[in-house]
Amino acid sequence: MSVPTLDERSAAISELVVAADDFAARATMQEACRDRARPGTGLHHQHAHSATLWRVAERQLRDRIRELESAVGPRTT
C-alpha cells in the first residue's frame, strides 16, 4: 500500500471542505424550512432534527479537516 503524496492529501482535504460546505448549506435550508413550519408540529420537528444531523455531520467533517491539515500543513487554496 502506497503512502499518499502531499498533493493527493491536499486534494482529499479540498474535497472534504466542499462536502462540509454542502452540509452547511443543507443545514441552513432545513433551518429555513423549520422556521416556516408551525412550532410543535411533526413537520417542524422533522426539519429541526434534519438540520441538527446536517450540522453534526458538518462539524465532524470540519474537525477531521483540521486534523488532516495539522498533519500536512495548512491549505494554500
C-alpha angles and dihedrals in degrees: 000000000000126000113245114250122237090255092052092049092048090050091050091049090050090052090050090052090053090050092048090050089051091050090051091051091050091050091051090051091051091048090053090050090048091052091052093049121087110261115252095027127118090245091054090050093047093053092044091051092046092050090051092052092050091049092050091050091048092050092049091050093048090049090052090047090054090050092051093045091052089053094050104022129256122316117258096201 
